[in-house]
Amino acid sequence: MSRLTRLSLVAAATVALLGCFTSTDAFYLPGVAPKEYSEGDPVALMVNALTPGSDSELKSVISFDYYDPRLGFCQPTTEKAQAESLGSILFGDRIWNSPYEIKMLENGDCKLLCKANIKAENAEFINNRIRENYAVNWLVDGLPVRHERLGRDGKTPVISLGFPLGEDTGVHKVPRMHNHYDIRVEYHHNREMQSLRVVGITVVPSSIANPQVGTDGCGTLMDDQTAGVFLDEKKDNSITYTYSVHWMPEIAWATRWDRYLLGGEPRIHWFSLVDSIIIVLFLTGMVAMILLRALHKDISRYNQLEAQEDIQEDFGWKLVHGDVFRTPSYPMLLSIIVGNGTQMFLMAAVTIVFAALGFLSPSNRGSLATVMIVFYMFFGVIAGFISARMYKMFGGEAWKLNILGTAFLFPAIIFGSFVGLNFFLIGANSSGAVPFGTMVGIVAMWFLISTPLSVVGSYLGFQRPRIEYPVNANQIPRQIPEQVFYLRPIPSMLIGGVLPFGAIFIELYFIMNSIWFHKIYYVFGFLFLVFGILIVTCAEVTILMCYFHLCAEDYHWWWRAFFTSGASAFYVFGYAVSYYFTTLQITSFTSMVLYFGWTTIMSLMFFVLSGAIGFFSTFMFVRKIYSSIKID
């Protein structure tokens, strides 16, 4: 077993060992154990931040705290925040208790919550949020509240997380605000334990100007016959908040997430994804077949010519055998980003495997982001080891600078960008702004976990013997002939990045919908397959382009191998730009900066991840082919 493999197993085992110390149920994964209720037991309704969202358009990416004074919602006597994971905080969750009183199996019609006074300046703020399709997010027993409406065809029900803050029909000058909530809680009777479980919650919001407390439907018959609540932006407004509670028997507890995960139109996802996988597999199969046949023919011909007594002149990729392992430009930077790319790759791979195996339940809010951050920190030992081995192979001597660069360069770029975007959220008074204490915690993890592990990995890497090349480099560099257009650096990189992007662009659409439209992403099995195809595609395309360059006597392959597969990140960013102009309707400067800022960060992370795949596959390929031929 190689040293790299042992280090990977140690890092993964350490994370798994830490997870064993959390309190879990013996028969359920953490966070998914059912909570048992008896009739009359209080059922807590928690409130979360308001998020912009719509199934058709998105006008903002800024979330707001539910108890933001400008919103004027009813508050409990004592506000108590729910403990949240690191990933949940980073994604903007701010969960609080609420004044709603819900008891198991006890129905209630038009119960008074409170009467609130909305100032004129706050009325303008609320109306703007309604126009931007903001949704109110609640939680009951870990389940997010859902809202059901008819789709575009007027027949198919569409389920979305949260319910609209109000409705802008365009008939009135100001939108209508919802102030009455019909809460429909679904429950399951567990006959074995003689207990009750919450399996779903749906809210039907409505706007009632003068609700009749204690009456059926608050004194109204039809919603369209009811005088709604319209906030006047020139004077103070008074609003009466009411709610109703109705309990309905429903599905089993084990399938309570099905309505959240299987809503919408899943067939489009399946057919598009399968079609994409078939096309990419076909193309990569052709690339592999052509490459293997050409290589086998070249190696056999070179060895046959070497066996002959007549002196033959070298041709093809054998011509550059004295230059192919020449130290590249900026070896320090290359070794650092390859090490960080390996760290990013292992983080993504292990996280996807854990998610595909079902260890990351949607009940654990933010668990995916938390696990990614933890794995990234622990795989710092791999980044240090790879970077040190690479730098030593290149003959570098500034080993201290390499250790510092591996531990701080790439993480500093990501963290610095993250802090800069956080200031925009603070300026917008958004609940998505990461608190100072969380920032300190992230920095502590960076300096106390990731950095020491990276230093340990670098030490182990420098202690290992230097990787030897199968061919020595000549003292005088060989002149590179004029290259055809498609083999020049930029065109060849752009050509090589198309196929890896083609392997993921369908799944990328659903991932972006999940991020920006606040939907639950759950098809990790498909993501695992797509990630595997991405690895194969990056490797094959980069090897193929390297083969073409070597045949054209261009031996500058070190950086080009990284950029060829890494160029798919430029297509990812271009796709995000197209997504912005075709799908989103963002108009505010802050939202635009946040969108493109986070898109740039994600594209940069994908760049080093895919670049590392292409680099290592090409490195192994070049070593293999030049060790397979006889060279004097």
N, C-alpha and C positions, 0 to 999 in steps of 0.2 A: 504494500500500500504506500503510495507516495506521501511526501510530507504535506503537500497541499490538500490531499484528501483527508489526512488525519486532522489537519487544522480545521477543515470545514466541519468534520464530524464533532470535534470538540466544541466548536462555537454553537452548533445546532443543539448538541446535548446539554450545554449549559443553559440555553434558553428554555429548553424543555424541562430541565430540572427546576428552574425558577418557577415555571408554571405549575409544578406539582405542589407548591406550597400554598396555593390559593385554595380556599374552602369550596368544595364542589360536592354535588350530590353523587351518590355511588352509581346511579343508573342514568344520569343525564350529563351532557356536556355543560361546562360552566355557562351560566346565564340563561339556560333553556329549561331549567326545572320548573314544573308547574307550581302555581300558588293556589292553595286550597282555601275556599271561602265557605261560610255557612250563611244561611238566610239571615238577612239583617246586618251582616258585617259591613263596615265601611269600605268602600272601594275608592282608592285615591285617584284623582284625576290630576295629572301633572301638566304643566304648560311649558312649551318650548318657544324658541325664538321664531318670529315671523320671517318667512322667507319668500322671495319673489318666485312665482312659479305659475306655469300654465302649460297645458298640453300642446298649445299651438304657438305661443310666442313668449319671449322672455325680455323684459324691459330693464332689468336691474340685476345685480349680483350681490347686493348689500342686504344683510339680514339685520333685524332689530330685536332688541330684548322685548319680551312680552309685557314686562312691567315698565317699559319706557314711559316716562311721564306724559309724553306727547300723545300717546295712544289712548290714555284714559280708561284702561280696562280695570275691572274690579279687582281689588287686592285682598288677600287674606289678612287676618289680624296680625299674624307673624309670618313673615316671608322666610322660607327655608329652602336653600338650594340643594339639589340632589348631587351626590358625588358622581363625578364623571371621569371617564378615562382620558388619557392624553389625546388620543385620536379624536374623541368626541369634542373636546375643547377646541382643537385645531380646526375642526370642521364647522365650528360656530354654534354648537349646541349649548344652550343655557337653560337648564331645566329647573323649574321652581314648583312649589306646591300651589294650590289654587283654593279659592273659597267655595268651589262647587261641592255640594254634599250629595254623594251617591251611595246608596246602600243596596246590597245584593237583593235582587228580586223585588225591590220596592219602587213602584212606578210613581211618577209625579208629573202633574200638568201645570205648566206656566208658573214655575216657582220664581219668586223674586230673588235676584242676585244682589243688585245694588242700583243706585241712581248716581250717575256721574255727570260732572259738569265739564264740557269741552270748550276751551277758550278758542277765540277766533283764529289765532295763529296756529294752534294745534289742529283745528278743523281743516285748514289748508294742507297741513302735513298728512293727515289721515286720508283726505280725498286724493292726494297725489299717490299715496300707497295703493289705494283701491284701483286707480287708473293703471298702475303698474302690476296689477294682478297679484298682489301679495296674498299669501295664504297663512291662516292661523294653524299652528301645530300643537296638538295635545297628545298626551300619552296616558294609557290606562293599562296597568299590568304589563308594561313594557311594549305594548302594541301602539303604533301610531294611529291616530284617528284618520279615517278615510272619508272621502266624499265621492258619492256616485252621481253621475250625470249621463245623459245620452250623448253618444258620439256624433260625428258629423253627419252620419246617415240617418240620425233621428231614431234609431232602433237599438243599436248595440250599446249596452252600458259600459261606461269608461270609469275606472277607479283611479283616483289620484290621492296622494298623501296630503293631509291638511284640507281645510275648507276655506273658501274665499272670504276675505275680510269684508268685502262688499261687492257691489255689481254696478258696472258702468254701462248702461244700455244706450247712452247717447241721446235719450229723449229729454232728460233734464240737464240743466247747466252743471250740476254737481252730481256725483255718483251717489248711489243708495248704499247706506251702511247697514250691515247685519247686526241686530241687537238681540235676537232670540235664537236659541240653539236647541233643536230637537235632538237629544242624545239617545241613540238607539244602541244599547249594549247587548251583545250576543253572548250567551253562556252555554256551558256544557255540564250536564249532570253526570258526575263520576259515581256510578252505582257501586263500585267496589269499595270506595272509601266514604260513600255517602257525603260527598262534598260537591261544591260548585266551582267552576273555573271560567274565567273570562276568555273568550275566543275571538272577539271582534268588537269594534266600535265604529259606528257611522254617525256623522253629524249632518243634519239638514238645516242649514242656516236660513233665516228669513229676516225681513225688515218690517217691524211693526211700530208705528208711531205711538200708539196708546195701548199697550198690552193690558189685558184684563187678567190680573193675577189670580191663579187658582181655577181658571176656567179651561175647558177643553179647547186647545188651539189658541189660547190667549184671547178668546172672543172673536176670532176670525174664522171664516169658512174657506176662502181661497186666497192664496198668496197674492194673486194679481188683483184682487179686490181690496187689498189692504193698503192704507196710506203708509208709505215707507218713511224711513228716517233719512233726511237729507241735511247735512251739516252746512250751516251758513258760515261762510268764510269772513263775514263782516261783523259778526257778533257772537257772543257766547251761546252755547247750545247745551241743552239738558237731554240726557239719554237714560232710558230705563232698560237695564239688562235683565233678561229672563231666560229660563231654560226649562226644558221638559226632559224627563227620563223614562225610557221604556225598555223593558227587558224582553228578549226574544230567545227561545231555545234554538241552538244551531249545531254546527258541525262538531266533530271531535276536536279535542285540544291539540292533538298531534298535527292536524292539518290546518291550524288556524292562520298560518302564514300564506296559504295557497292563494287567497284572494288578493293579497298584496303583491305576490310574486308573479302570478299568472294573469294579471289584469292586462288590458290592452290587446295588442295583436301579436302574439308570440310566433305565429306562423311565418311572418315576414322575417323574423330573426333567424329561424331555423333554415328556411330555404336559402336565404342570402348567404348565411354562414357556410352551409354545406356546399353551395355553389362555389364560393370563394376557395374553400379548402380543396375541392376537386381540381379547380383551375391551377392553383399554386402547386399542388402535388404533381400534376401533369407537367408543368413547366420545369420544376426542379428535377423531376425524373429525366427529362430530356437533357438538361444541362449536365447532370451527373453522368449520363450515358455517353454523351459526346466527349466530355472531359476525360473519362476513364479510357475510352478507346484511343483518343489521340495521345494520351500519356503513355499508354502501353506500347503503342507503335513507336513513339519517340525513343523511349528507353531501350527497346529492343534494337532499334537501328543504331543508336549511339554505341551500345556495347558490341554490336557486330563490327562496326567500323573500327573500334578500338582493338579488336582481335586480329584485324588484318595487318599485314606487315607494311603495306604502303602507308605513307604519311597522308592523312586526310585532314582537311581543314574543318574546324568546328563550324557548326551552323545552328540556328535556332536558339533555344534558351540555354544551350550548353555554352554558347559564346560568352555569356556574362558570368560564368562560374567564379571568376576571380573578383567580381565586384558585387555579387548578389548579397553577400554578408558584410558589406562595408557599413560602418557605424553611421546611422542616419543623422540628420540635422536635429538639434535640440533633443538629445537623448534623455536628458533629465525630465523635460516636460512630457515626452512620450511615455516614459516609464511610469510617471505619476498618474496620468489620465488612464492608462491601461489598468493600473492597479485599482483606481477608483471605479473604473468601468466593471472590473471583475466583482468588486464589492457590490455594486448596484445590481449586477446580473444575479448573483447568489441571493441577494435580498428578494428580488422579484420572483425567482424560481421557487425558493422555499415557501414564500408567502402564498403563491398560487397553489402549490401542492397542499398546504395546510387548508386553504379555503376550499379546494376541490374535494378534500376528504371530509369536509363538513365541520371542521373545528372552529370556524368563525361564523357564529350564528348572528343573524340580523337583530336578535334580541340584545346582543351586546353592542350598543351603539358605539361606533368609532373603533371597534376591535380590529378592523382591517388596517387602519392607519397606525394604530398602536403597535401591532405586530410588525408592520413594515419598519417603523422607526427602531424598534428593539433589535430586529434582525440586522438592520443597517449598522447599528452601533457595534454589535458583536462581530460582524463580518469585517470590521476594521482590521482585524488581524490578518485576513486574507489580502486586503489591499496593501498593507505594509510588506507582506511576504512577496507578493507578485512584483511590486514596484522595486524592491531591493534586488530580487533575482534578475529582473530586466536590466536595471541600471548597472549591476555588476557584469552582466553579459556584454553590455555596450562598452565596458572598460572605464566607467565613470569612477571618479575618486572622491567627489564631494558627497560622501555618504550622509553626513549630518544634514545637509540641505535637502537631500532626497527624503530623509525621514520626516523632516518638518513639512516639506511640500506635500507628501502623501497624506499626512494627518490633518493639514489645515487648508490647502489651496482650494480644492473642490468643495469641501464642506463650507468654507468661508464664503464662497460665491453664492451657494444656495442659501445659507443662513442670512447673509447680508441682503440678498434680494427679498427674502421672507420678511425681514425686519422693515425694509423700505415699504413693502406693500402693506404691512401692518399699520404704518403711520397713516396711510390713506384711509384705512378702516377706522382708526381713531378719530381722524378728522371728520368722518361721516357719522360719528356717534353710533357705529354699528356694533351689534353684539358679537360679530365675528372677529373683532379685534382681540388678539390673544393677550391675556392678562400678563402683567409683569412677572408674577410668580411662576407662571408656566414657562415664560422665556428663560428665567433663571434655571428652571429645571432642565430645559433642553440644553442650555449651555453646560450645566453640570454633567449631564449624560455625555456630552461631546468631550469634555475635558477629562472626566473621571473614568469613562468606560471606553469610548471609541479611540481616543488618543493613546492611552496606555496600551491597548490591544494592538493598535497600529505600530507602535514602537516595538512591541514584542515581536510582531510579525516581521518587521524590518530587520531586527536583530537576527532572527532565525534565517531570514533570506540571505543576509550577508555572510552568515556562517557557513552556508552551503557552498560547495565548489562551483566555480564558474561554469556556465553552460557553454560547451564547446561547439563550434561550427563544423560541419562536415567538410567545408572547403575554406581555405585561408584566402583573405583578401589581398589583391595585388597592391603594390605600393603606389602605382600610378593609376588614377581612375580612368576607366574606358570612356571614350566619347560616345554620347548617346545620339543616334541618328535622328533626323527629323521624323516626328510621329504624325500619323494620320489624325484627322480631326477628332474622331470618336475615341482615340486613345490618349488624347491630351488630358491633363489632370482634371480640370473642372468638368468637361463633358463625360469623361469616363466615370467620375464619381456620381454624377447625376443619373447616368444610365444604370449604374449599379444599385442605386438607392430605390429604384422604381419597384423592383420585385419584392423586397422586404416590406415596403409600404403596401403593396397589393395584397400581402398576406394578412394584414391587420386592419385595413381601412374600414371593413364592414363592422368589425368588433369595436373599432375606435369610435364609430358613430354612436353605438349604444353606451360606451363608457362615457363619452362626453354628454350624452343625454342624462346619464345617471348623475354626473357631477353638477351640471349647471341647472337641470330641472328638478333636482332633489328627488330622484327616483332610486329605488333599491336595486342594486346590481346583484344578480344571483347566479348567473350562468358561468360559474367558475370551471365547470367541466369543459365547456367550449373554449373558455379562455386558456385552459391548460393545453388544449390541442393547438390553438392558434399560436401560443407561445412556443410550442415545440416546432411548428412549421416555420415560425420566424427564425428560430435558431438555425434550422436546416437551410433556409433560404439565404440568410446572411452569409453562412459559411460557403455555400456553393457559388453564389454570385461573386463573392470576393475572391475566391480561389480562381474562378473562371477569368475574371478581369486581370488578376495577377499573371495568369498563364499567358494571356494575350500580350501583356506588357513585356514579359520576359522573352517571348518569341520575337517581339519587336526590338529587342536589345535595350529595353528600358529597365534598369535594375533598381530604381528608386521606389521600392515597394513597401517600405516600412510604414511611413505615414499614409500612403495611399490605401493600404489594406484597412487601416482604421477608418479613414474617411469614406471609403467606398460603401461599406455597410452602414456607417454612421450617417451618411447622406440621407438615409431614409427619414431622419429626424427633420430635415428641411421640408420634406413632403408632409410630414405630420404637422409642422407649423403652418405650411401653406394650406393644408386641409382645415386647420383651426381658423385661419383667416377667412376661408370660404364659408365655414360654418357660422362665423360671426355675422357676415353680411347676408347670408341666405336664410338662416334660422332664427337668429336673435334680432331684437329690435332695441338694443341698448342705445340710449341717447346721452346719458350723463357721462362727464369726463372721468369721474372716479370709478364708475363701473367699467368703463373702457380700459383704464389703466390696470385695474385688478384682473380683468379677463386676459389681456395680453401679457401681463406680468406673470400670472400663473401658467399661462400657455408656454411662455418662454422657458420657465423653470422646468416644466414637464418635458419640453422638447430637448432641453440640455441634458436632462437625466437620461432620456431615451437615446440621445446621441452617444454618450459615453458607454451605455449598456450595449447597444448594437455595434458600436465601434470595437469594443473589446471582443465580441464574438467573431467579427471578421478578422481581427488582428491575429488571434490565437489560431484560428483555423488556417489562415494563410501561412503563419509561421511554421506550423506542423507540416503543411503541404510542401513548402519550399525546402525544409530540412529533409523531408522524405525523398523528394525527387533528386536532390543533389547528392544524397547518400546512396542512391540506387544506381548511379553511373560511375564508370571508371574514369578518374581524372588524374593526369600525371602531375 
